[in-house]
């Protein structure tokens, strides 16, 4: 189904299925409700990168665990390896 969406070849059935899965409340609340029911949070599709980034930030802020920041270098296709350096926290 997602391939047909990606290529713009939607059937009426696909449109109806997607419409039935639109969140009617804030996504954070929907995810919390699903998590409290013992299920994994849903996979969500967004048509804009900034929307996805905002949701990721909101979900990250809602986590109760300690925040850890990692500095890293991207791996390119040449086969080089990534370097991860854990930032030292000041106590």
N, C-alpha and C positions, 0 to 999 in steps of 0.2 A: 504494500500500500504506500509506504513512504517513497519508494522509487517512482510511483505514478505521480505523487505530489511534486517530487523534485523535478520531474520532466513536464509538469503542467498538464498531465493527461488524467483528469479527475472524472470519475463516474459519479452519478447521483448517490450511489451506495457509499462511496468513499467520503463524499461531502457530508452525508448524514452521520457517518461514523465519527468523523472529526468534530462535527458540531456537538455530538453527544458527549464529547470528552473535554469540553471547554470548562475551565474552573469558574464557578459562579461566585467565589469569594477569593480573598487574597491568597496567593499561592503559598505563603508562609503558613497560613492557617490550615490550608488543605494538606500540606506536607506534615504538619504536626499531628493532624487527625489521623492520617494514614500511619505514621510512625507509632502513635499510641495504640493503634489497633494491631500492632505487631508486624506490620508490613514495611517493606522498604519504600523510601520516598519515590515518587514517580519520575520517569524520564520525561523531561519537558522540551518541546521544540519552540524556539523563538525565531522570528524572522529578522531581528536586528541584534547585532553583537552587543550593543550597549544595554539592551533589555536583559540579555543573558548574563552579562557582567553584573548588573544591579542585583538580579536574583541570587547569583553566586555570593555576592557580598552580604546580602541579607541572611542567607542561609549560614554562612560562615560566622556571622555575628551571633546567631542564635545557638551555636554550639556551646556546650557547657565546659568542654575540656580546655586545657591550657593552650594558648596560642603559641606556636613556634614558627619562626621565620627562617627560611633557608635561602641562602644566596646560591645561585647556580649559573652555569654556562650551558647554553643550548647545545645539543648534539647535532652536528650537521651530517649530511649524507656521505661524507668522506671517510667515515669510520672512526672519527675521533671520539673520545669518551667524555662524558659530562663530568664536571667537578662540582661537588656539593660541599659547602662549608657552612656548618651550623654557626649562626651568630651567637656569640657569648652574651648571656644576659648578665646585667649588673645587679648584684645583690646588696 
